Amino acid sequence: MQTACQAVQHQKGRRQYNQLRNLVKDARHDCIVFANEFHQHSYLPREKGESMEKWQTRSIYNAAVWYYNHCLGQMPVVMVTEDEDAIRQYGNETEGVFVISFKNYLDNFWPDLKAAHELFDSILQAQRERESESQENNGKEYSEHLPVEILEAGIKSGRYIQGILHVNKHRAQLEALVRLQGFGGKETELQSDILIYGARARNRAIHGDVVAVELLPLQEWKGRTVALCENETEDKAPADTTSDPMPTGKVVGIIQKNWRDYVVTFPSKEESQSQGRNAQKILVIPLDYRIPKIRISTQQAEALQDYRIVVRIDSWESTSVYPNGHFVRVLGRIGDLEGEIAAILVENSICVAPFSEIQMSEMPVSSSKNPWKVNPEEEKNRLDLRDTHVIFSIDPQGCEDVDDALSVRTLPNGNLELGVHIADVTHFVAANSYTDVEARARATTYYLADRRYDMLPSVLSADICSLLSGVDRYAVSVLWELEKESYEMLRVCYNKTIIRSAYKLVYEAAQGLLDGDTSVVGDILELKNLDERTRQKKLAELVWAISKLTDIARHLRAKRDSCGALELEGVEIQVQLDDKQKIYGLIPKQPLEVQDTVAECMILANHWVAKKISEHFPHQALLRQHPPPRQEFFTRLRECASAKGFSIDTRSNKTLAESLDKANDPLDPIVNKLLRSMATQAMSNALYFSTGSCPEEEFHHYGLALEKYTHFTSPIRRYADIVVHRLLTAATLNETKRDVKDYVFSNKDLQELCRHINNRKQAAQRAQKQSTKLFRCMYFKDTTTETEERCIADGVIYSIRTNGVLVFVPRYGIKGPAYMKNKEGLVIYCQGDQRCKWKPGSLHRFQNKITSTTTTGESVTLSLFDHITVKIHVQTSRCHADTIKLEIIRNAPYQTSDTQVSQNFHVVKPDLAEVSQSAEAAQHAQEKAGVEVIDEDYREYCQTKGASLYQLLEEIKDLALLDVSADIRT
């Protein structure tokens, strides 16, 4: 009912109203809103003196009666309300119209739905506890939030600043940053993020909330912690370990709560007993360090002691130290693989229920006995490339969802034709169909270390839309005519086509052909069972095509390089699993030139499609922008480069690319790799947007050095590409069967869709990373005496902190802290090739190095980019995910036959993985060194090299330096 929706908006607020609106709009739920206030027979005027609530209840009941009569009494109508007066007044008034409470509705209509009954009881208990606590507690733990109208006025005037709260997971009790969102109509000189120090200043805001912040006076500003630190229960800042003061503020109101489902664990039995005698009230511990403990009411705490469960937050009153919530469901046992994977999905709000019957009913039929075939009528409307083009795909081993294929041929006039052919998914997924709505909600295929969750049903993703070899497929093709020598583009056209891929190649085989390695021919199935003459002819044809494509790609890349395209750095780790899904290996993926060839062709197609759709729909096209990074995020990159005598110019992408190319240490190639990795971390996220939401000068893609860019080449696994395909159809293919409105969103709707897709893409990246971490920990945890060697590796120091260093392990792609001072106050000491030991002493941090000095005068210095030997440990936790910890065991490189493996980085160009990083990594990138640089010859001013008062005082000062978890990032 329209009136019921408005009642939620007025009584429950904008957030719950938006949730209800989204549920109703979602076609998967088959909901309809009846506009009862605009219907002649269901509208009731509000009587004089009648309260809003009474009028809304009367209106809803009247509309329910009309609807029952309108349906000729063929089905009952249920009005659910918690208003006891309404139940008494209307409960027996009209036969067939039930006015009952929600509990009675569950009991009478869904008596066997056990999960719903349990969830209702949990919510009811939580509500009673909240009401009881509110009556008991008069003292306030936090300040009241300001009303929305005051916040909006304050933001507009510049008194308050709006932003998103990002809690530092390594110091979750103390540190959070507010990333600025904008300042209304008031200009401000504030350029950096705002530090929120302590729980009281955070004022009940939770990680991800959109908040309003008031700046504190300048003398109250604080600096961020630069020491390695525990991310569990630290509530004190280590002395003398903070950076320069930065803008600091306090939260005065929450503009939008971004609460979600949270994975939590019950405390141990000992901790539960210490919480008090009331066993029903339990403080559960979230899996995410950034989320505070949540108080729930349950009688199942003992039974679910060893399980991960899901809870929701209901409220956080100013009188309560912790938020109140309720139990939702059980996920699985702690440490169980399926339970931990389920926890990753919930933490990233990923819902991957099986596709419904109604969605599957929209799918075309295809089976081994009755494979899908081209429709003769559709064939007339498409360009047929089956007999004129040698088309092939190049993908990773085991790839089933083949989105794209390539072709190159010589035209009769001597020029070349380059073709990029993309699966025509939109032919099978009609706009606003059930399948389309589900794909839009998922927004992407989710790839985890051991599995994937498809955006589309497998009959499309792995069969009918997958460009497999030897079968006819519908495609959307972009064809360029190129000058035969200079590869200058002479003409481009966009067509709906029918193709038949000749080869389904894997990267390794294609690279082998490019390198002249004929041994890989046996791996190409399409060349088997042919006579020798035919095979040699087809092989020569294929080798020519791959070589020509690679030559064209080199030319395209050089052209982008001249405009400032960035070659950035990352390490992709492949998790090797056996038949029982048990991990037996972690290996860096090796870079191949043929991967760059495919990527460059995809970039070209994306770029030209972006130009086409933005020309035809200047205010309604979906593009992808990559804004320039904030200059302060490059601070650590510049400082680290200067340690090696390099100068990094970050004024533009071109100057940055040129500087990184020059920053090469001939004795250690890893230095350049790490500098490029730091540049990657400083980057902003690339984002989808609607062209009507920002001026054209902001369309630029910084990493790719392109004025316009979009995603067109992967419609099987990205919903953004489906939207772009429909835009391209509307722009170029002169469809007459449907109106253009079927293909084009309004600017407002498209921008809202872009926000959703951006959110889901980031969730997919987090889930993939977390699943890789999960298997990585399983790999190192499951070690024996025979396999212990894999826990020893070469590490490279890439950051200096006050109580240790941050180390990168190339062999496994691991980044983490290594302590030089432990919790007992002992410092590390390494002598020659001997194993490091812990001794009493102190640490002295400089800008580019750190020195450990024992009380007996022995010292060891570690500098940026030093190679050291580390041992990899797994730190286990009941309530949180396992993490990797690094221990320095020798102050020397690790010498082994695997050293060569450790040197093999994967250069991740923005065209392969684009530039993506979390807000937290960007925050860390702007940290400044908090310790003054001390002169090299400081030693001559020390009174003695043995035990002294000076060193004793240093030890006392450094006792505040605390431990840290292994997965800290900078």
SULUR-V384475 format. One record per run of one state. SS is the DSSP state (H for helix, E for strand, L for the rest). FROM is the first residue (numbers start at 0). TO is the last residue. If there is no record, write none. Layout:
ss->{SS & SS}
from->{FROM & FROM}
to->{TO & TO}
This chain:
ss->{L & H & L & H & L & H & L & H & L & H & L & E & L & H & L & E & L & H & L & H & L & H & L & E & L & H & L & E & L & E & L & H & L & E & L & H & L & E & L & E & L & E & L & E & L & E & L & E & L & H & L & E & L & E & L & E & L & E & L & H & L & H & L & H & L & E & L & E & L & E & L & E & L & H & L & H & L & E & L & E & L & E & L & H & L & E & L & E & L & E & L & E & H & L & H & L & H & L & H & L & E & L & E & L & E & L & H & L & E & L & H & L & H & L & H & L & E & H & L & H & L & E & L & E & L & E & H & L & H & L & H & L & H & E & L & E & L & E & L & E & L & E & L & E & L & E & L & E & L & E & L & E & L & H & L & E & L & H & L & H & L & H & L & H & L}
from->{0 & 1 & 12 & 13 & 25 & 26 & 29 & 35 & 38 & 51 & 70 & 76 & 80 & 83 & 90 & 96 & 100 & 101 & 109 & 113 & 136 & 147 & 157 & 160 & 167 & 168 & 171 & 174 & 182 & 193 & 197 & 198 & 202 & 209 & 215 & 217 & 220 & 221 & 222 & 224 & 225 & 241 & 242 & 245 & 246 & 247 & 256 & 261 & 265 & 268 & 274 & 280 & 286 & 293 & 297 & 306 & 315 & 322 & 333 & 336 & 347 & 356 & 360 & 375 & 380 & 382 & 384 & 391 & 395 & 403 & 410 & 415 & 423 & 424 & 427 & 433 & 442 & 443 & 444 & 445 & 447 & 451 & 453 & 457 & 464 & 468 & 469 & 471 & 482 & 488 & 501 & 502 & 506 & 515 & 517 & 523 & 524 & 527 & 531 & 561 & 569 & 570 & 572 & 577 & 582 & 588 & 592 & 616 & 621 & 626 & 630 & 643 & 652 & 662 & 669 & 682 & 686 & 690 & 693 & 695 & 698 & 700 & 701 & 705 & 706 & 717 & 718 & 732 & 739 & 742 & 746 & 781 & 787 & 791 & 801 & 803 & 809 & 813 & 819 & 820 & 821 & 825 & 829 & 836 & 845 & 848 & 854 & 858 & 863 & 866 & 875 & 882 & 890 & 898 & 902 & 905 & 906 & 909 & 913 & 918 & 925 & 937 & 941 & 948 & 958}
to->{0 & 11 & 12 & 24 & 25 & 28 & 34 & 37 & 50 & 69 & 75 & 79 & 82 & 89 & 95 & 99 & 100 & 108 & 112 & 135 & 146 & 156 & 159 & 166 & 167 & 170 & 173 & 181 & 192 & 196 & 197 & 201 & 208 & 214 & 216 & 219 & 220 & 221 & 223 & 224 & 240 & 241 & 244 & 245 & 246 & 255 & 260 & 264 & 267 & 273 & 279 & 285 & 292 & 296 & 305 & 314 & 321 & 332 & 335 & 346 & 355 & 359 & 374 & 379 & 381 & 383 & 390 & 394 & 402 & 409 & 414 & 422 & 423 & 426 & 432 & 441 & 442 & 443 & 444 & 446 & 450 & 452 & 456 & 463 & 467 & 468 & 470 & 481 & 487 & 500 & 501 & 505 & 514 & 516 & 522 & 523 & 526 & 530 & 560 & 568 & 569 & 571 & 576 & 581 & 587 & 591 & 615 & 620 & 625 & 629 & 642 & 651 & 661 & 668 & 681 & 685 & 689 & 692 & 694 & 697 & 699 & 700 & 704 & 705 & 716 & 717 & 731 & 738 & 741 & 745 & 780 & 786 & 790 & 800 & 802 & 808 & 812 & 818 & 819 & 820 & 824 & 828 & 835 & 844 & 847 & 853 & 857 & 862 & 865 & 874 & 881 & 889 & 897 & 901 & 904 & 905 & 908 & 912 & 917 & 924 & 936 & 940 & 947 & 957 & 969}
